[in-house]
Amino acid sequence: MRTASQNRDTAETKIQLSVNIDGSGTADIDTGIPFFDHMLTLLTRHSLMDLTVKVDGDVEVDFHHTVEDTGIVLGECLREALGNKKGITRYGSAYLPMDETLSRVVIDLSNRPHLEFRFPENTPDAQNFQFTLVEEFFRAVTSNLRANIHAELLYGRDGHHIAESLFKGLARALKQACEIDPRVTGIPSTKEVL
């Protein structure tokens, strides 16, 4: 099975995280930020990965360190669990509607980290969760998974729906990109390495 676990202990956060890419969508999440727990649970359910996350962060300062550091550790664990990426589909994409909101997330597990995160000016926050934290999470995952991720909010009005659409879109694109394709022999690259 493609699994990984890591602990990260800094002056700002203490994180225990484990992931099973070939899971069933089981989540055990406690970050100290209820809305972020909800987003990570959605990510887990719609990617069909199993994810356990326990965070003790300095949420009394703000949510930034907890969100960013969780993204760092998740990206590192996903990269470790994917190993040499032999047989994977490599690419994934999803358009994700959430009521009045529509987003698009596209992934290449290329080992070349780049995030393109596009959204309209004045994109609303969810209650008790700034929209900029969604981008911060995506950036941390992208850099540490070493993936090329393009995420775009096409339109939307409700901050909760916007965040949910993007997290679910990431989940579906990750699921597709991480899947093993029985027709792929070796590494899915003409370079024969990712």
C-alpha positions as CSV (number, residue, x, y, z in Angstrom):
1,M,0.0,0.0,0.0
2,R,1.1,3.6,-0.7
3,T,1.3,5.1,2.8
4,A,3.4,7.6,4.7
5,S,3.4,9.1,8.2
6,Q,5.3,12.1,9.5
7,N,5.6,14.3,12.6
8,R,6.6,17.9,12.5
9,D,7.4,19.8,15.7
10,T,8.2,23.5,15.6
11,A,7.7,26.4,18.0
12,E,4.4,27.2,16.1
13,T,2.9,23.8,15.4
14,K,3.1,20.1,16.4
15,I,1.7,17.9,13.7
16,Q,1.1,14.2,13.4
17,L,-0.1,13.2,9.9
18,S,-0.5,9.9,8.1
19,V,-2.0,9.2,4.6
20,N,-3.0,6.1,2.7
21,I,-3.4,6.9,-0.9
22,D,-5.2,3.6,-1.6
23,G,-7.7,4.1,1.2
24,S,-11.5,4.4,1.3
25,G,-11.9,8.1,2.3
26,T,-11.7,7.6,6.1
27,A,-10.8,10.8,8.0
28,D,-9.6,11.4,11.5
29,I,-8.9,15.2,11.6
30,D,-8.3,17.6,14.5
31,T,-6.4,20.8,13.6
32,G,-8.0,23.0,16.2
33,I,-9.8,24.9,13.4
34,P,-13.3,23.5,12.8
35,F,-13.7,24.9,9.3
36,F,-10.2,23.5,8.2
37,D,-11.2,20.2,9.7
38,H,-14.3,20.2,7.5
39,M,-12.2,21.0,4.4
40,L,-9.7,18.3,5.1
41,T,-12.5,15.8,5.7
42,L,-13.9,16.7,2.3
43,L,-10.5,16.3,0.7
44,T,-10.2,12.9,2.3
45,R,-13.7,11.7,1.3
46,H,-13.5,12.8,-2.3
47,S,-10.0,11.6,-2.9
48,L,-10.7,8.3,-1.3
49,M,-7.5,8.6,0.6
50,D,-7.4,7.8,4.3
51,L,-6.0,10.7,6.3
52,T,-5.2,11.2,10.0
53,V,-4.2,14.7,11.1
54,K,-3.6,15.9,14.6
55,V,-2.4,19.5,15.1
56,D,-1.5,21.5,18.1
57,G,-1.0,25.0,16.6
58,D,-0.8,28.5,17.8
59,V,-4.4,29.3,16.7
60,E,-4.6,32.0,19.3
61,V,-2.2,34.0,17.1
62,D,-4.0,33.2,13.9
63,F,-4.7,30.1,11.7
64,H,-1.9,30.7,9.2
65,H,0.8,28.5,10.8
66,T,-1.6,25.6,11.3
67,V,-2.9,25.7,7.8
68,E,0.5,26.2,6.1
69,D,2.3,23.6,8.2
70,T,-0.5,21.0,7.7
71,G,-0.1,21.6,3.9
72,I,3.6,21.1,4.1
73,V,3.4,17.8,5.9
74,L,0.5,16.5,3.7
75,G,2.5,17.4,0.6
76,E,5.6,15.6,2.0
77,C,3.6,12.5,3.0
78,L,1.9,12.3,-0.4
79,R,5.3,12.6,-2.2
80,E,6.7,9.9,0.0
81,A,3.7,7.6,-0.4
82,L,3.8,7.9,-4.2
83,G,7.4,6.7,-4.2
84,N,8.9,6.7,-7.7
85,K,5.4,7.1,-9.2
86,K,5.6,4.0,-11.3
87,G,2.4,3.2,-13.0
88,I,0.5,6.3,-11.9
89,T,-1.9,8.3,-14.2
90,R,0.2,11.4,-13.3
91,Y,-2.4,14.0,-14.5
92,G,-5.7,14.8,-12.9
93,S,-8.3,17.5,-13.4
94,A,-11.7,18.4,-12.0
95,Y,-14.4,21.0,-12.5
96,L,-16.2,21.1,-9.2
97,P,-19.6,22.8,-8.8
98,M,-20.9,23.8,-5.4
99,D,-24.3,25.5,-5.7
100,E,-23.5,28.9,-7.3
101,T,-19.8,28.3,-7.3
102,L,-17.6,26.6,-10.0
103,S,-13.9,25.9,-9.7
104,R,-11.3,24.0,-11.8
105,V,-8.2,22.2,-10.4
106,V,-5.6,20.6,-12.6
107,I,-2.6,18.6,-11.4
108,D,0.6,17.2,-12.9
109,L,2.6,15.1,-10.5
110,S,5.7,16.2,-12.4
111,N,8.2,16.7,-9.6
112,R,8.3,20.4,-10.7
113,P,6.5,22.5,-8.1
114,H,4.5,25.3,-9.4
115,L,1.1,26.7,-8.2
116,E,-1.1,28.9,-10.4
117,F,-3.9,30.0,-8.1
118,R,-6.4,32.4,-9.8
119,F,-9.4,34.0,-8.3
120,P,-11.5,37.2,-8.8
121,E,-10.7,40.3,-6.8
122,N,-12.8,40.6,-3.6
123,T,-13.4,36.8,-3.3
124,P,-15.3,36.5,0.0
125,D,-14.0,34.7,3.0
126,A,-15.9,31.9,4.7
127,Q,-17.0,32.7,8.2
128,N,-14.0,32.4,10.5
129,F,-11.7,31.4,7.7
130,Q,-9.9,33.8,5.3
131,F,-9.9,32.9,1.6
132,T,-6.1,33.6,1.6
133,L,-5.7,30.5,3.8
134,V,-7.0,28.3,1.0
135,E,-4.3,29.6,-1.3
136,E,-1.7,29.2,1.5
137,F,-2.7,25.5,1.9
138,F,-2.6,24.9,-1.8
139,R,0.9,26.5,-2.0
140,A,2.3,24.4,0.8
141,V,0.9,21.2,-0.7
142,T,2.2,22.1,-4.1
143,S,5.7,22.9,-3.0
144,N,6.1,19.8,-0.8
145,L,4.4,17.3,-3.1
146,R,6.5,18.9,-5.9
147,A,3.5,19.0,-8.2
148,N,2.3,21.5,-10.8
149,I,-1.2,22.6,-9.7
150,H,-3.5,25.1,-11.4
151,A,-6.5,26.1,-9.3
152,E,-9.0,28.6,-10.5
153,L,-12.2,30.0,-9.0
154,L,-14.3,30.5,-12.1
155,Y,-17.2,32.1,-10.2
156,G,-18.9,32.1,-6.9
157,R,-20.4,34.3,-4.2
158,D,-20.5,32.3,-0.9
159,G,-17.1,32.0,0.9
160,H,-17.9,28.6,2.3
161,H,-18.9,27.2,-1.1
162,I,-15.8,28.6,-2.7
163,A,-13.4,27.0,-0.3
164,E,-15.4,23.7,-0.5
165,S,-15.4,23.7,-4.3
166,L,-11.6,24.2,-4.4
167,F,-10.8,21.5,-1.7
168,K,-13.2,19.0,-3.4
169,G,-11.6,19.9,-6.8
170,L,-8.2,19.2,-5.4
171,A,-9.4,15.9,-4.0
172,R,-10.8,14.7,-7.3
173,A,-7.8,15.8,-9.3
174,L,-5.4,14.1,-6.8
175,K,-7.5,10.9,-6.9
176,Q,-7.2,10.8,-10.7
177,A,-3.5,11.7,-10.8
178,C,-2.5,9.2,-8.2
179,E,-4.4,6.2,-9.6
180,I,-2.5,3.3,-11.0
181,D,-3.2,2.7,-14.7
182,P,-2.5,-0.9,-15.6
183,R,-1.6,0.1,-19.1
184,V,1.2,2.4,-17.9
185,T,4.6,0.6,-17.8
186,G,7.2,2.2,-15.6
187,I,7.3,5.9,-15.0
188,P,4.8,8.0,-17.0
189,S,7.4,10.2,-18.7
190,T,9.6,10.1,-21.7
191,K,12.5,11.0,-19.3
192,E,11.7,7.8,-17.4
193,V,11.9,9.7,-14.2
194,L,9.6,12.2,-12.3
